[in-house]
Amino acid sequence: MQITRGWHRSIPVFSFPLRAGLSAVLLTGAVLRGASASPAPEILPAVSPEKSLTGWLLASSVMMQRGEIDAAHEALSHVLTLSSQNLKLREDGLRYAAMTGHETEAVALAKTLPASDIATLVLAQNAVPRKAWAEMRQTLSRNSHHGPLVSVAAPVLLAWAQAEEGHIEQALNTLSAAAAFAPTRRLYQLHAALIAERLSSQHEAQSLYQKAGNSPDDPLTLQILYAQLYGGWLEGQGQHQGARDAIAALGVSSPLASMIIGPLQHTLQKRAPLSAAQGAAILNLQLALMITDVIQQEGIPRDPAIITLQQALYLDPNLTVARIFLADTFREGNQLPKGLGVLDHVADTDPLAALAAQERVNLASRSHDLPMQADALNRALTLLPDNPEFLVQLAEVQDQMGHHDEAIELYTKALKASPPRKEIVWPILLGRAMAAQESGNWAVMKEDMHHALELAPDQPEVLNFVGYASIEHDVDQERALQLLKRALDLQPNDPSIQDSYAWALLKHKGDLKTALPILIQAAEHASSDAEIGYHLGVAYWYLGRHTEAQDQWNQSLDDSPQPQDRTLILNALQQGGPHLKAFEQNR
């Protein structure tokens, strides 16, 4: 029941053949190579910690290696206060100031550095909100050989400057010349369309929007951006149905889009032509998409993607699609608090609020913090109270937290909200049956597990649960053994199924000869599973290998057993072993 992740991750249409150059930029200033990522031992400083250059250098290197960008930025700020002459440290300081959104500090550092790709991009874009066009042009001309980011960005920034100065045709010519390069053509055409909105005739803008287009093969991030821009422009031209159709086209490529189509259509309204700052923010989002393509294919640092997305939000804090993309980028880098913090700025009234809620759930799920997950899911259900995916996920979390009755209620709501398709219904029934088992509600459990078996008779999970539950409740044990054997045939290397079948052989048949090798194999596959360890100990016990059985049970106590398993283990240790009828009757 996992939601599709990575909603922007298909290959961006704006990929470009500057991969080697961009790779070099990405790797420049990467964390120190070859050092351990484990935390350094605490050492009491001989000088005041605030003035210990060695201490802050050590802290900065460790935090950079860990990917803790806020802590790395703080440590580097202290390093640069104590020693600002080292060029490499200033480059690192710029990188982390830009990644953490400290624009003023990033600009100050960029002014002290040679005309690198990141420094030039930061300085040139900082001039845009101030409309300091001469300063921007001077920055872009500092180096005649631009890096890959500035090479793509420069024509767009220059065109927006020309547009702001009233030279619309000149701006369109600048972008037209840049669009001769096919891989980035649609990037420039989209900016040309935005600038052409300022013309008295709207024919040019319409033509350019159609050329820029929106393809189902584009990443969803880009599709949303285009649909919002084009839909808003069409609405302003009085083409209401065309605007709604542009938004509805999002549903062609992704089920996630269905959460936002309605809100986007509902909030359609006439808008003014974009400012240069808004245009530059869109440019940064496009750059981030291109960078992400390279990151995925070559496994290099995410730093420039984070920087360009932070730049996008500096230039336009209301560009929500960039905010969600940044949160997702933080999630991919395991920067969960940063991602959640970025999403806190998305209002529930934003048309993309549901997509932000989905990303919040994704971030919380990565944390393994059950209360955090429950909070994220409850917030998502406030926006989409009948979303079956969120209901099922919250039910699973509540069940893990021991709130089994609440889980049963949520599964019931999910069943009512879900389409009546077998492949959707049986996992929900199985989940509710498991929650009912934990709550001791045998009636609900029995009904749901048999219904799930009717719908999915060849699903190993269903066969395993029904078979094991029947063995545990001493119900129709011969059939239960058949179900478990079928599950094992379908999924022979699953330790849970191996354990279930072997336990059924022990409990129902007393068949140690067949069960023991299967249990040993299950324990090898899942060495820290306390329930499997208990069952293996039982087999050892009835073979007369009591010391091995007790060792196995003691080990299982260290493997965080469930309460019912802990009770069984302690009883076996304290009461002279287990007491299975199949063996007691044969004594």
N, C-alpha and C positions, 0 to 999 in steps of 0.2 A: 504493500500500500504506500510506497514511497512516491512522492511527487517528483515529476521530472525536474532535474536540477540543471544548472548551467544554461539558463534560458537565453543567454546571449552568445552561446559558445559555438555555433556553427561557423564555418569559415567566412570571415568578413569579405564583403564584395570589394572593399577598398584595400585589399592586400596589394603589395607592390614589390617589385624586384629590387629592393634595396636591403635585402635580408642581411647580407654580410655587414653592411654599414650599420644597420640598426642593432645587430647583435653586438657589435663592438661598443656602441653607445650604451647598451644595456649592461654590458659587463664592466664598463669603466666605472670605477668607484664601487664595485661589488664588495661584499664583506671580505674580511681577511681570509685568505685561502688556507686550508689545512689545519686551522686551529680547532680545538674541541668546542662543541656547542654547549657543553655542560657548564653550570655556573661556577665561577671562581670561588675558592674558599674565602671565607671572611677573614680579613687581615686588619688588625687594629692599626690605623695610620699613626705615624710619628708626628705628623703635622695636622693642622686643621683639615678635616675632610673637604671643606669648601675650597681649599687652596692647594689640594693635592693633584698636580698635573698627572702624575703616574696613575693615581687612583681613577681619575676621570677618563684617562686614555683606556685603561683596562675596562672600565664600565662601558665605555662607548663601543669597544670592539666586541665585548660579550653581547651587548644589546643588539648590535647590528647583526651578529651571527644568529641570534635568536629570532630576528625579525620583529623585535619589539620597537616599533618606530617611534613612539612617544618617548620611551625611556632613552633610546639612542639619541633622539633630538636633544633631550635635556642634557645628557652627558656631553654631547658635542658642543652645546652652547657653553658649558663650563670650560671645556678644553680650549675653545677659541677665545674665551675671556682671559684665560691664563697664558695662552700662546697662540697668536693669530698669524704667525708667519708661514706656517706649513701649508703649501698649496694643496696637497692631498687632503688635509683635514678641512680646509675651507670648501673643497669640492664636496666632501662628505657632508659638511654642515649645510651647504646649499641643498643637497639632495634630500636630507631629512627635514629641513625647514619646509621645503616645497611639499614633501609627502604628508606632513602633518598640518598643512594649510596655514603656516605662518608666513603669509605673503610679504609683509614688511621686512622681516628678517631675511627671507629668501632673496628679495630684491637687493638688499644691502650687500649680501654676500656675492651675488651675481656681478655687481659692479666692481668687485675686487678681483674677479677671475678673468682669464683669457676668454675669447669668444667661443666657448664650447656650445654644443647643441642645446643642452638644458639651460645654461646661463643666458644664451641669446633668446631662447623661447620665452623664458620668464620675464626678461627685461622688455622685449618687444610687446608682449601681451599686457604687461603692467601699464604701458602707455595708452592702451586702447580705452579704458573707462575715462581717462583724463583727456582723451582726444588730443593727445600730444603727438600729432602725426609726424612732425619733423624729427622728434626724438625717436619715434619708432623706426622711421626710415634710416636714421643714423645707426641705430642698433643693428638693423638687418644688414647694413653695409659694412659693418666692422670686419667681416670675414667674407672673402669672395667665394670660399669653398664651404658651403653650409653642410651641416650634418643632415641625416635623413629626415629628422622631425622638422627642422626649419626649412628644408628644401620643399617639403609638402606644404608647410604652413604659410610661407612667405607670400605666395601669390594671393592667398585668401586674405591675409592681413592687409596687404597693399590695396587690394580691391575694395575692402570695407573702408579704408582710409579715403580712397578716391570717391567712394559713394558719399561719405560724410561731408566731403568737400564740395559736393554737388556735381561731380563728374561721373554720372551714371554710365554713360556709354563707354568712357575710358575704363571704368571698373569692369564692365562686361567684356571688353576686349582683353583685359588682363587675364580674366578667368578663362576666356575662350582659348587664348594661347596656351595656358597651362593645361587645358583639357585635351590637348593633342596627345598627351601621354595616356594611353588607354586604361591602364589599371586604376588610375585615380580620376578618370574622366567624370564619373558620376558625383564624386565628392565636389569637384569644382562646379558642375552643373547645378547642384543643389544650392550652393552659395550664389550662383548667378541668378537662379530663380528668386531667391530671397531679396537680392538687390534689385532685380527687375520689378519687384512689387512697387518700387518708388516711381516708376514711369507712369505717365498719364494713361497710356494704353496698356491694357493688361494682357494683350496677345503674347508678348514676349515672355512674360512670367509663366503663362499657361504652357507655352511650348517647352520652356526649360524644365518646368515641374514634370512634364510628361517624359522628357528625356532622362531626367534623374531617376524617375520611376520608383516603384516599390516591388521587389521580387520576393516570392515565398522562400527563395533560397537565401535571402539576407538574414543575418542574425535578428532576433526579435527586437533587440535594443534599437537597431537601425530602422526597422519597420515602424516601431512606435514613434520614433522621432519624425520620420517622414509623414506618417499619417496625421500626427498632430499639426505639423507645419502646413501640409497641403490642405488638410481638412479645414483648418482655421482660415486659410486664404480663400478657399472656395466659399465658406460661409460668409466671408466679407464681401464676396462678389454676388451674393444673393443666390448661390447655387446650393441650396440647403440639402437637397437629396444627394447631390454629388459629394458633398461633405460627409454625409452619413455613410455613403458607400465607401468612401476612402477609409473611414474608420472600420467599417464592417469587414473590409478585406483582410484585416489582421487575423480574423478567425480561420483563415485558410491554412495557416502554417503551424499554429501552436494552440493546444488546449488551454494554456495559461492565458492566452489573449482573451478568452471568453470572459474572464473576470473583469476586464477593463473596457470592453467594447461599449457596454451600456453607459457607464460613467463618462467615457470620452464623448459619446454622442450627446449625452444630456448636457454637457458643459460647453458644447460648441458655441462659439460666439465670434462676432466680428472682431478682428484685432488690427492694430496698427502695424505698419512695416517694422521689422526688427531693427534694433540698434546695432551698432558695430560690436558692442560688448556681447550682446546676445549671439551675434553671428560668430564671434571668436569662441564663445562657450561651446557652440555646436561643433566648431572645428576641433576643439580639444576632445570632445566625445568621439568624433570620427578617428582622431589620432589614437585614442585609447583602444578602439576596436582593432585598428591595424596592429598596434603593439601586442595586444592580447593574442592575435593570430601567431605572431612570432614566438611569444612566450610559450604557448601551448606546443608548438612544433619543435622548439629547441630547448625548452626547459631552462630558460634564463630568468633573471630576477624580474619581479613585477614593478620595480621602482618607477620606471617612466610611465607605465599605465596609471599608477596611483597619482603621479605628479600631474599628468594631463587632466585627469578627472578632478583633482583638487583645483587646478586652474579653471576648469569649466565651471565649477561651483563658485569660485571667486568672482568670475565674470558674470555669472547668472545663477544666484542661489536658488532660483525657482525652476531650474532645469532638473525636474524630478527624475527623469529617466537616467541622467548621469549620476544622480545621488544613489539610485538603486544599483546601478552598475558598479559604483565605487564600493558599496557595501558588499556586493558579491565578490569583488576583487579582494577585499579584506578577508572574506570568508575563505577564499581559495588559499590565502596566505596564513590562515589560522589566526588572524587578528580579529577575534570575535567581538571584544568590547568596542573596538573601533568601528566595526561594521554596524553594530547595534546603535552606537552613538550617532552615526551618519543618518540612520533611518528615523531617529527621534525627531528629526526636523520635517518629516513628511506628515502633513495634517490629514486627519481622517476624511476631510472634505476634498482632498486632492483626487482627481480622476484616476490616478495611478496608485491610490492608497492600498488597494487589494494586492497589487503586485509587490508593493513594499512590505505588506504583511506576510506574503509568501516568503520573501527573502528573510524577514525577521525569524520566521519559523525555521528556515534552513540554517540560519546562524545559530539559533538556540539548540537545534538538534545536534549540531556539531559539538556543542559544549558538553554533552552528557549530563547537564544539570537539569534534573526533572522539574523542579519548580520554575526554572527559567523557561523550559519548553512549554509548561502548562500556561504560563503567563502569555507567551507569544501566541499560542494557539487560541487562547481566550480572546486576545485582542483581534486576531484574525476572524474569529467567529462573531465578534461584534459587528464587523463589516459584512461578513457573509455567513449569516446564522445557519443556513441550510446547506453549506458546502460539505458534502460527504467525506471528502479527503481530510479536511480539518477535523471533522467529528471523529473519524476513525483514529487519526493520530492522537487526538486528545484522550480518547478512550484507552489507547495503548499506554499513554503516559500515566493516566489515573490508575490503571491496573498495576503498573510497575510501582506506583507510589503506595499501593495497598488499598486504594479506594475502589474496591471491586464493584460495589453497587452503583457508584457514579459511572464506572466504565460500562456496566450493563446498560444503563440509561442512555449513554452516548452512542453505543453501538445500535441501540434500538432506533434512535433518531437518524443515525446514518442509514439504516435499512429503509426507513420511510423516505429519506431524501434521495436515495440512489435509484438509478434505472434498474428495472427487474431483469438484468442480464446475469446469467449463471456465473460468468467469470468475475463479476463484481460482487454478487451476493454471497457466494460461498466463503470468501475470506472474512467477511464481516460476521457471518454466522459462526465461523470458527473462532474468531476473536471473542465474540460474546460467550461462546461455550467455555473458553478458557477462563474468562472472568467469572463466569458462573461456577466453574470448578473451584476457583480460589475462594469464592464466597460461600461455598457449601450448598449452592442451589442446584441440586441434582436434577430437578424437574426441567429447568431451563437448559441446563447443560445437555441432558439426554436428548431433548427435542432438537436443539440446535446442531448437535454433532451428527445426528442421523440425517437431518435435513441437508447439512453440508455434504455428507457422504452421497446422498442421492444426486446432488448437483455436480459433484466432482469425484466420481468413484475411482479415478485414476490419479488423483493428486496425492503424492507421498505424505504431505503434511497432514491431510485429512485422514488418510489411512492410519498414520502413526498415532494421531491424537485419539481417534475413535478406538483403535485397538488397545492402546495403553490405558485409556480411561476405563474401558470395559474390564481389562485385567485387574486394575486396581479396585474396581467396585464388584468384582466377582460376578460379572454379568456376561453370559454367552461367550465363555472363554475360548471354546474351540473356534468360533468364528473370529474372535479377536486375534487369535494366533494366526489365522489365515490372512487377515487384513495386514498384520504386521509383516508377515512373510512377503506379501505382495509389495508393501512399501519398501522393504529391503531389496527386493528384486529390481524395483524401479530406481532406487537411490542407494546402491550398496556401500558407498563410502561415507554416508552421513552418520556421524557418531551418535546422534540422538536416536535415530532409527535403529542402529545397531544395538544400542542399549535397551530400547523398548522391546525388541524382539528377544534379546537374550534374557531380559528380566521376565518376560512372559514364559519362556522355556523353564526358568527356575521356579517361578511362582505357581504355574499351572501344572507343569510336567515333572518338575524336579530333575530336569535333564542337565546335569552339570557338564557332561562330556561335550555337548553341542554348544552350551551357553558360554563356557569359560573362554575359549579362543575369541569369540565374538566380543565379549566384554573387555578382554585385554586389548583388542584392536580399537574398540571405542575409547578406552582410556588413553591409548597412545595418541589418538586424534584429538582428544579433548582432555588434556591432562589435569586441568584445573576445574573440571566439572564435578561438583561435590556429589550430585546424585549418581553419576556413573561410578564415582569412587566408592560410594556406599554399596552399590550393587555388586561391584567387583569384590569388595570385602566379604559380602554375603557368600559369594561363590567360594572364596578361599576358606571361609569358616566351615562350610559343609563338606569341603574336601579334607578337613582336618588340619588345615594350615592356619592355625589360630593366630600365631604371631604376625603373619603377613596380613591377615584380616584386620587385626587391631591397628597395625601400622597404616593400612589403607584408610581406615576410619579416622584415625588421628590426623592424617594428612587432609582428609576431606573436611574436617572441622576448620582447617586453616584456609579453606577455599570458599569462604562466605556462603555456606549452604542456605537454602530457603528454610524458614522456620520449621516446616513439617519434616524436611530432610534432617535438619539438626536434631530434632527430637528422636528420629529413628536411629541416627548414629549414636547419640548418647545412650539410648536404651540398649542398643547392641553392646556398647562398651561396658555398661554398668550392670546389665542383667544377664550376663553369660551368653551373649550372642543373639542373633535374630531368631524369630520363631515363625517359619513358613510351614503352612499346613502340609504341603507336598512332601516335606522332609520329616515333619513330626509324625505323620501317619505311617511312615515306613520304618520308624524306629521299633 
